[in-house]
Amino acid sequence: MRLAIMAALSLSAAGAALAEPVTGRQAERMLFAPLKAEVEILTVDFLSANDARLLRMVVSEQPYYGAVALSPEEGLASEATIAAANHHSTEAAAKAALAACEEKRKGRRSCEIAAYIRPAGWKARALSLSSDATRGFGADYGARGPRALAISPATGRWGLGQGGAAQQQALQACASTGGARDCAVVVAD
């Protein structure tokens, strides 16, 4: 089975960035632990119960937030089966997975989302970060002085900054990892 993990760099994700950055303390209360994710298999007419179990098993180790797109006429073992993981929202992951699936699809029917990958115990919150960004925030954000975290809602990229130009540094760090063009500061102190 081919299960490709990719991030589409030119997609946009609505609503992933906040209008105003939150503080580090506020972010700590909104974020989920960067541990094991849970998988929601959607009810779709082209996925057998056995394929659903296999899909859950395969993607359960992927970092949140993620989505899996399938070509309905080609099945789970197709090269058009795409998982996009480590995004800042399932919406962004779904857009990336669908775009990549559509590029590889050979069937007539459009690709569809078959699964979502979210943090364990997920509930919608004002701020959501990828598993890697959450881990980086916890390990490297710091507790003193000016600091900031910027994310790319479309790509899942992120960056940190510290010191007098923390926000600019965070934006530059985000943009320099994969050429993200939509970076925005979402946490700042």
C-alpha positions in Angstrom: 0.0 0.0 0.0 1.2 3.4 -0.8 0.5 6.1 1.8 2.3 9.3 1.0 2.7 12.1 3.5 2.9 15.5 2.0 2.3 19.1 2.6 1.0 21.3 -0.2 2.9 24.6 0.1 0.6 26.8 -1.9 -2.7 26.0 -0.2 -4.5 28.4 2.1 -6.3 27.3 5.3 -9.1 29.6 6.5 -9.3 30.4 10.1 -6.1 28.7 11.3 -4.3 31.9 12.3 -5.8 34.1 15.0 -6.5 37.8 14.4 -4.4 38.8 17.4 -1.6 36.7 19.0 -2.3 35.0 22.3 0.2 35.0 25.2 2.3 32.0 26.0 0.3 31.4 29.1 -3.0 31.5 27.1 -1.5 29.2 24.4 -0.4 26.6 27.1 -4.1 26.3 28.1 -5.3 25.9 24.5 -2.8 23.3 23.2 -3.0 19.6 23.4 -0.2 17.4 24.4 2.0 16.4 21.4 1.5 12.8 22.1 -0.5 10.1 20.4 -3.2 11.2 18.0 -6.6 9.7 17.5 -8.1 8.8 14.1 -11.6 9.5 13.0 -12.6 7.3 10.1 -15.4 8.9 8.1 -18.4 7.0 6.8 -17.8 6.8 3.0 -19.3 4.4 0.5 -16.0 3.1 -0.9 -14.2 2.0 2.2 -14.9 -1.5 3.5 -14.8 -2.3 7.2 -11.5 -4.1 6.7 -10.0 -1.2 4.8 -11.2 1.2 7.6 -9.4 -0.9 10.2 -6.2 -1.0 8.1 -6.4 2.7 7.5 -6.8 3.5 11.2 -3.8 1.3 12.0 -1.6 2.8 9.4 -2.3 6.5 10.1 -2.6 6.2 13.9 1.1 6.9 14.2 1.0 10.1 12.2 1.3 13.5 13.9 -1.8 15.6 14.3 -3.5 17.5 12.6 -4.0 15.4 9.5 -6.3 14.0 6.9 -6.4 11.1 4.4 -7.8 11.5 1.0 -8.7 8.6 -1.3 -9.8 8.1 -4.9 -13.1 6.3 -4.5 -12.7 4.2 -7.6 -9.1 3.2 -6.9 -9.3 2.0 -3.3 -7.0 2.2 -0.4 -3.9 0.7 -2.1 -3.8 3.3 -4.8 -1.0 5.8 -5.3 -3.7 8.5 -5.1 -4.2 7.6 -1.4 -2.6 10.6 0.3 -2.2 11.4 4.0 -1.2 15.0 4.9 -0.1 15.3 8.5 1.5 17.7 10.9 -0.7 20.7 9.9 -2.2 23.3 12.2 -5.8 22.2 11.5 -7.6 19.3 9.9 -9.1 21.7 7.4 -5.6 22.6 6.1 -4.5 19.0 6.1 -7.7 18.0 4.2 -7.0 20.7 1.5 -3.4 19.4 1.1 -4.5 15.8 1.0 -7.3 16.4 -1.5 -5.0 18.5 -3.8 -2.3 15.8 -3.9 -4.9 13.0 -4.3 -6.5 14.8 -7.3 -3.1 15.1 -9.0 -2.7 11.3 -8.8 -6.3 10.2 -9.3 -7.0 8.1 -12.4 -10.7 7.5 -11.7 -13.6 9.7 -12.8 -14.9 10.4 -9.2 -13.2 13.2 -7.2 -11.1 12.3 -4.2 -12.7 12.4 -0.8 -11.5 12.6 2.8 -11.7 9.3 4.5 -10.0 10.1 7.8 -9.0 12.9 10.2 -6.0 12.8 12.6 -6.5 14.9 15.7 -4.9 15.1 19.2 -6.3 12.7 21.7 -9.3 14.2 23.4 -9.7 16.8 20.7 -12.2 19.6 21.0 -12.2 22.8 18.9 -10.2 25.6 20.4 -9.2 29.1 19.3 -5.6 28.1 18.8 -4.4 24.8 17.2 -0.8 24.0 16.4 0.7 20.9 14.6 2.2 18.2 16.8 5.7 19.4 16.0 4.9 23.1 16.6 3.3 22.2 19.9 6.4 20.2 20.9 8.6 23.1 19.9 6.5 25.6 21.8 6.8 23.5 24.9 10.5 22.9 24.6 11.8 26.2 23.2 9.3 29.1 23.6 10.9 30.2 26.9 9.5 32.0 29.9 11.3 35.4 30.0 11.8 38.3 27.6 10.2 39.0 24.2 9.3 35.9 22.3 7.0 34.8 19.5 5.8 31.8 17.6 4.6 32.2 13.9 2.8 29.6 11.8 1.9 29.0 8.2 -1.8 27.9 8.3 -1.5 26.5 4.8 1.6 24.4 5.1 2.0 23.4 8.8 5.4 25.3 8.9 6.3 27.3 12.0 9.1 29.3 13.6 10.2 30.8 16.9 11.8 34.0 17.7 13.3 35.6 20.9 14.6 38.9 21.9 13.8 42.4 20.7 12.9 41.4 17.2 11.1 38.2 18.3 8.1 38.5 16.0 10.1 39.3 12.9 12.5 36.4 13.8 9.5 34.0 14.2 8.1 35.1 10.8 11.4 34.6 9.1 12.0 31.2 10.7 8.5 30.1 9.6 9.0 31.3 6.0 12.5 29.9 5.7 11.3 26.3 6.4 9.8 25.3 3.1 9.1 28.7 1.6 5.8 29.3 3.4 4.2 32.6 2.3 1.4 33.0 4.8 3.2 33.0 8.1 1.5 34.9 10.9 2.4 35.4 14.6 -0.1 33.5 16.7 1.7 33.6 20.1 3.7 36.6 21.4 4.9 37.8 24.8 
